[in-house]
Amino acid sequence: MLLDFATQGALTKYRILSNTITPRPIAWISTISHNATLNLAPFSFFSVVSSNPVIFSLCIGTKSNGEQKDTLRNLLATKKATINLVMVDFLPLLESSSQELPYERSEASAFDISLQAVHTQYPPIAQGVKVAYFCDLVETKSFGGSDTSVFLEAKGCFIDDVIYREDLRFLPPHLGRVGKYYLQVSELIDPKKP
């Protein structure tokens, strides 16, 4: 099957990407609004763009009514975000936090998600998260559709002492997205072993 994206609709392109670019890491992004409401939303169209400086990309669509998502609105206002990387224990809360809520309502409050202030200049992390990045907004870009590409520079990182190793050879048990399903890395393959 050869598909020409020029003749495919947005939903078709989304489904092809979400089922073939896998597993995709999940960024559980915390941002704060101008009136101090905390937003906590998951995104699986998320990746590393550069390691020096540390730059992440994030693709943000619109709400079902066509308005900007709260994460984008907050990023444009405050220029700050915290990227929480999610483990299987957080899956029910992650799923709950993907619901559209009114702008002035916090997912943390609505779904009883405990937070932990780790860095005073950035939004808090979800309590129990093992890895989080503290980011500044670098740039947003639109390519003509309804999505906005966001580029975030990580200024710091939190790694829980439970998993941290000085040689930096640790593997957090993070979730990834495969289509509509989730995947936790459970088996590592060493290319040097048969």
N, C-alpha and C positions, 0 to 999 in steps of 0.2 A: 504494500500500500504506500503510495507516494501522496503526501498531502501538501498542498500549496497554502501556506498561512494567509495569503492574500484573499483566499476564498473561504476561509474558515471564520466562524464567529468567536467572540471572546470566551464563551463558555467552553467551546471545543478546545481552544488553545490552552485554557487553564487546566482542563482535565488531562490533556496530553502531558503537559509539564508536570502536574502533580503525580502522575502515575509513572513517569519515566525518569525524572531527575530525583533519584531516591538513594539512600534515605536523606531527607532534608532535615537539618537541625531545627529545633524550635526555639525561637527567641520569645521569652515571656517578658514583655517590655513594660517597665513601670515608668510613668511620667506623672508630672504634677501640673494641674491647671493653674491659671492665674489666680483662682480663688482657693487654692490649696487642696483641691479634690484630687486624690490619687487614682490614676487609671492604671489598670493591669490587664494587658491584652496579649494573647498569643499570636505569633506570626511564623509560618513555616516557609515563606519565601524570603529567606534570610541566609546570608553567607559572608565569608571573609573575602575582602577585595585586595587588601594589602597587609603585610606583616610589619612593615616599617615605613611610615607610621601604621599603627593598627587601625584599619578601616573596615567597617562592616557595611554591607548593603542590606536594605530592607525594602520590600515592595509592599506598599499600603494601598489597598483598594478604597472604595467608598462604602458608607453605610447603605443599607437597603433602600433608603429614601434618596440616595445620591449625595448626601452631605459628607463632609470630611469626617474621617474616623477621629475619635478623641485623641488617639496617640499622635496623629499628625498635627492636629490642632494644638496640642500641648507642646510638641517639639518646636513648632513654628513660634510659639509664644515664649518658651523658656530656654530653648536650645539645649536641654539636658534630658538624658534618658539613662535608665539602668537596664541592662540586658541580663535577665535571669536565665540560666540554662536548666532545663527541667528533667527530673527523674520520674520514674514510674509512680512513685508515691504521690506525686502531685497531679496525676492524670484527671481525677474527678474535678479538682479545683480548676485545672487548666481548661477543661471542657466547659465548666460553668462560666469562667471568665471570658469565654468567647462570645457570650450573648451580648446583644446590643442593649445597652442601658442608656438612660438619659445622661447628658453630658455632666450634670451636677451630681451624679450618683457614682460612688466608688465601688468597683468590683470587690475590693478587699473588705469593705463593710457589708456589701450585699451578700457575699458568699463566705463570710467569716474566715478570711485568709489572713493569717498572722504575718506581720511585717517586722523587719529588723533594720534599724538605721545603722549602716556600716560606714558610710562616707557622708560627711556633713554637707557636701556641696551637690549631692546627687539624690534622686529618689531612692527610697528604701528597697531592700531585696525582700523576697518572700522568705519567711523564716524557714530554715532547713535546707535552703538551696546551697549546693556545694560550690558552684562557680557563678560569678556575676561580673559583668564589665560595666564600668562607669564611663558614659560617653557624652560627647558634645556633638551637636549637629554641625556637619560640615557643609552640606549642600543638599538640595532637593532638585529632582529633574523629572519632567514629564515628557513622555515620548509620543504624546498625541492622544492617548487613550484616557481612561478614567483612573488608572493607577498612577501613583506617585512613587518614584524611586528616591529613597532617602539614604544618604551616606553619613555614617556616624564614626567619629574617631574616639577610640577607647583611650581614656587618660589614666585608667587604673583598672585593677582586677582584684576581685576577692576570690580566694581559694580556701575552702574550709580545711582546717588543720587535720581533720580526719582523713582526707585523701591526699593532701599535699606531700610531696617528696622533694628533697633538695635537688635530686638529679632531674627533676621535672618529668620523670617517666611514670606518670600516673594516668589512669583511665577512668574518668568519671562515668557513672552509669547513666548517661543522658539518653533521652528519647529522641527519635527521629520520626519523620512523617513519610509514609509510603502510601500514596493515594489517600484514601480516607482512613487508613489504619496507622497505628503507631508501631515502632520497632525500638527495642532496647538492645544495644550491642551485648551479645552474650558469648560470642565465640570470636576469638582473634585468630587470624591466619598469618603465620610467619612465612614470608616468601622464601626464606633461606632453608626451610625444612620441607621435606617431601610430603 
